[in-house]
Amino acid sequence: MSKPKVFEKPIGVKDYLPHAVAKLRRIERQTLECMNRWGYEQIITPTMEFYDTVGVASSTSDQKLFKLLNNRGTTLVLRSDMTAPIARVVSSLLKETPFPLRLSYHANVFRAIEEEAGRDAEFFQTGVELVGDPSAEADAEVVALAIASLKAAGVERFKIAIGHVGFLNGLFEETLPGRPEAQEALKACLLGRDYVGYRELLRSLSLSEPVLKELEGILRLRGGQEICDQALQLSGTATAKASIQHLCEIWDVLKAYGVCENVLIDLTMIGDFSYYTGMTFEGYAADLGFPVVSGGRYDNLLTQFGRPAPATGFAIKTTRVLELLDGVEEAQPERVLISYDAKGRAAALEEAQRLRGEGVSVVTERVEAGQQITNSADRDGYATFISFVGSKGEQSK
């Protein structure tokens, strides 16, 4: 392999120029402020974690992990999500803190497989974890907060689809008993939204006509609360019925929040992490093919860290929100340019300090004796120009 050029960077990572950074920081700030108003406190965890703890517990396959060795030969990973690191903190540094815990975060995460198909290997997430509450109220809270957070970030048109992994598990156990490979293959099709492949796989399984129609029928289970009634007619297993009842309770709470116009029930949802145990959801914005937010309930994860507790949460794909808002003009803060010569230096820098104390962005520039900035192009990007050259502060706009 040839040596990379000095300006090249690895596949899947990006440079963010000032205008993009300003927009990214605004999204981060407004989203975290929204989460704070809902009682969530921000946490920061290390970029690197031990593979044998957080790496294994993250439910991210080895092929998706960036691994490295420290000088002692111990395998480390770059964090692939924030849920497992927060579970580690909840079970250690916060082990004496009573439940429920409401934590928020903003961080970069890394997934090696994302290099394929032109996706990012490093991207930003902003999210929350609600730990210690098993109720439908908690699940509804994180869905409602996800909606509020997307709006705070500037996303105007989107839909949240919610499902329950227990419904699919119960239905497949009832219709495909003793066939775990077929069940997992069907779930993989649903996860990838490959409905054509799902139907083709069903027809290859030599199922009876009633079972075939039943399993094809779940592809139509998308809509409002009426979907719960239809789902109860499909499966009679206790697991499926309990899952649907839980979704009905979540829907009732979401109605109280007044956000149902942004939500639909989709019983083909299974979540993209194996640690999900209950309700899962994804949010899709108009004109963007990838989800901008995803989350769900993961009641077994904290057991791996020695502090069993139910938990639920979500992550906003902050980098995707940035792509979505790429064409939206960002309000530019007022910037002032102050030029000065040797005689006007003291007065110019004093004025600059005064304006900065008021929150104004100020750039100072030394000019030589007799030099004046008269070209309007020299002042591009500045709301105000102040000259301390041969005078005591001449201002123009």
N, C-alpha and C positions, 0 to 999 in steps of 0.2 A: 504494500500500500504506500502511495506517495505521501510525503510529508504535507500536512495541511498548510494552506497559505495563512499568513498571520491574521487576516481579516475573517477567516472562516470560523464557524462554530459547529458543534455537533448537531446532527439531525434531531429535530423535535424540540429545540429550545429557541427562544426568541430574545431579541433586544427590544426594549420598550423606550421609544423616544419621548421627549418631554411632554408633548401634547397627549400621548397615550397614558403616560404615568399620571398626569393630572386627572384624567378621566377615571383611571383605575383607582386612584386614591379617593376620589369623590364617591365612587361606588362602594368602596370598602368602608369609608367613614359613615356614609348615610345608612348603610345596612347595619353596621355595628351599633349605631345610635338607636336604630329601630329595635334591635334585639335587646339593648340595654333598657329601653322603656318597657319591655315585657319582663324585666327582672333577670336577664341573663348576663352573667359576669364573664369578662373575657379572660382567656387562658392562652399561654404560649408554651409549646412543647418543643423539644429539640428536633432539628432536621434529620439527625441520625438516631437510629434506635438499634437495639440488639435484634438480630434475626431470630434467635431462639425464643424471644418473648413477643414483642410487638410484631415482628415480621411474620411469625407463624400465626398469631392470633388475628392478623388483619384480614384473613380470608382472601388475600390477593395471591394468585398463583405465583410460583417461583419465576415463571417466565416473564411476569410483569414487574418483578422487583429489580431495582438497582442495588446490587450487592457490592460490598467492598470489605477488605481486611484491614484491621488496625495493626499497629506494630507488634502486637502480642499474638497475632494470628486469629483473633476473634472475628467472626463474621458479623458485619453491621449491614443495615439497609437504610436507604433514603426512604423516609415515610411515604407510603403509597396512599394513605388516607389519614384522617385525623381521629376517627372513632376509636381505633385500637390504642393510640397513644393516650387519649383522654381516659379510656378505661383503665390504663395502667396508673395514671395519676389519681383517679378516683379511688383506686384500691390501695394506694400507698400514701401519698402526701395528704390526701383528703379522707383517709379511712376513718377518722374520728368525726368528720363532719356529717351531721344527720341528713337523711334524705327527706324530700327530693332535692337534687342538685340541678341548677340551671346554669350551664356553661356555654359560652360562645367563643368563636375563634375566627381568625383570618390567617391563612398560611399557604405556602406553595407545597405541592405534593408531586410525586414522581412515579410514573409508570412506564416501564421500558417498552412494553408492547405497543404503546401509543405511537411509537415511531413509525409503525406501519400505517398504511392508508392515509398518510399525511397528517396524522393527529399529533398533538403536543405531547412530549415526554415530560415536560414540566408545566404545570398550570396552577392557578390560584383557586382556592375555595374559601367561602365564608359560610359558617354554619353554626348550629347549636346542637347540644345534647341535653336531654331531660332525663335524668337518672333517678330511679327509685320510685316511679309511679307507674303501675301496670294498667291504669284505667283507660277507657275510651276518651275520657276528658283530656288526658295527656296527649294521646295521639291527635286529637282534634286541635289541641293547642299548637302543636308543631306545624300542622298543616296550615292553620290560620296565620301563624307567624311567618311561614314561608311565603304566603300570599302577600302579607304586609311588607316583608323584606324585599320581595321582587319589585313591588310598587315604589318602595323607598329608593331602590337602586335605579329607577327610571324605566323599568319594563312596564309597558302599558297593556299590551294585549297578550294574554297567555291563558292556558288551561292546566289545571292540576288533575291528573288521573290517579285515583286511589284503588288499590286492590288488597288482597289478603292471601298470603302464601298458604294458609291453612285450607282455604277453599279448594285450590288446585290439588294440594296434597291429598285431601279427603276424597275428591272426585276421582283422581287417578288410582288411589288405593282401592276404591270401590269397583272401578271399571277395568283396571289392569292389575289385578292381584297377582303377586309373585313375578312381576315383569318390571323390575327396577330400571333395566337398561332402556326399555321403551318409554317409561315415565320420564327419565332424564333427557332422552332425545326430544320428546315432545316439549318439555320445559325449555330446552335450548332454542327450539324454533320460536316459542313464544317470547323468550327473552330478546331474540334478535328481530322480532316483529316479522318473521318469515312465515306468513300465514299460508302461502302457497305450499311451502315445504311442509308445514304442519299438516295440511290436508293430504298431501301425497304420502306422508309417513303414516297417517291414520289408515289410509287405504291399503298400505302394505302390511298391516298388522293382522289381517284376517279376522276382523271383528264382526260381530253380529250387527245387523242393520240398525237395531235400536241403540246399541252402544255407540256405533259410528255416528249416528245423528246426534246423540247426546254430547259426544265430545266435539263435534263440529259446532254444536249450538253455543258453546261458550264464546266463540268468536263474535257473537251478536250481543254479548252481555256488556254493553256500554251504554251509559245513560245516567238517569237520576235514581232516586230512591226506589223506583219501580223495579230496577234491576235486582234488588235484593229478593223481592217476591219471586221473580222468575228463577233465580238461582236456587232457592229453596226447593223448587219443583224438580231440579236436575239431580240433586244428590241428597240422600237420606242419612249419610254418615254423621256421627256426632261431631267430628272435626269440622266438616264443611258447614254444618248448621251453626256451630258456635262461632265460626269465622264470619258468617253472614250476619249473625246477630250483632257481633262486635262492630261491623261496618255500619249497620243501621244506627247503632248508638253514636258512632262518630258523626254520621250524617246529621243526626238530631242536634248535636253540639255545634256543628258547623252552621246549621240554620240559625242558631242563637247568635253566632258570631256575625251572621249576615254575609257570608262569603260563598254561598252555594252556587252563585252564578259563575264562579271561577273553577268549580269542581265538577268532575264527573266520575262515576264508578266504572272501573274497567277490571273485570274479573280475570283477564288474561295477564295482569301484572304479577310478576314474581320477584322483582328486584334483582340487581346485578351483583349482590354479594350473598354468599351462602349463609352468613350469620343472621340474616333476617328471619324472624320467627312469626311475624304477624302482619299487621298493616304495612303496606309499602306504597310509595307514591312517586310520581315523576311530573315535572312541569315543563310544558312545551310553549315556547313563545312563537308568535306569528313570524313567518319568513325565516325560521331557523330550524333545520332538520334534527338537531341534537337537543336533548333535554337541558334546560338551564338550571334545574334543581331536581334533586332526588333524595329520598330518605325512607325511613321506616322503623319498625320496632325490631330490637335485637335483644331478647331477654336472656340469652345464654352466654353472651360474650364475656361479661364481667366474671363469670365463674372461673374462666381460665386465669384470672389474676387474683383469685382467692377471696373475692368479695361479691358473692352472687347478688344480682339486683336486676330488676326489669329496667329497660331503657328504650328511648326513642329519640329520633333526631333527624336532621337533614343537612345537606350541603348545597349551597348555591355555587354553580360553576361560574365564578367571577370572571374568568377569562372569556367565556362565551357571552356573558352579558356585555363585556367590553366590545366584542365583535358585533353584537346586536345593535349597540349604540354608536357604532363607528361613524355613521353619517350624521349623527346628531351634533349640532354645534355646541361646544362647551363655552359657558360664560367665562370670559377672561377677566382675572382680577386686574384692578387698576395698577399700572406700572408707571413709574416716574423715572425720567433720566435727568440726572444732574451733572452738568459739566462745569469744570473749574480750572483756573490756572493757579500759579503759585500764590498770588495775592489773595485769591478767593477761596483757598483750600479750607481754612478753618471755618468760615461761614457756611461753605457748602456741606462739609461733613457734619456740622452741627444740625443743619436743616435735614440732612438725610437721616440722622438719628431720631430727630423729632417725628418725621413722617413714619419711619419704621415702628416707632412706639405706638403709632396710631393704627398699625396693621397694614400699611401701604408697602408694596414692593418697590424698592428703590435701587437703581443702578447708578453708580458714580463713575465718572470718566474724567481723567486728567487730560487737558489739552495744552499745547504749547502756546507761548505768548504770541498773540496776533492771530491765532487759529480760531475760527468760528464754525459751528455746525449750522449750516444754512440749508443744506439739501434735505427735503422732507423725507427722503428715503432713509436718511440716517436716524430718523426718529420713528421709524416703522415699529409698531408694537407698543409704543408708549402713549399713554393718555395725556401726559404732561411733560413738558420740557422746561427745565430751569437752568439758567446760565449764570455762573458766578465767574465769568470771564470779563475782567475789566469793569466789573460793576458789583453791586451787592444783591444780586438775585433778580434777574429778569425772567419772567415766567410766560410761557406760551402753550397752547394746546393744539 
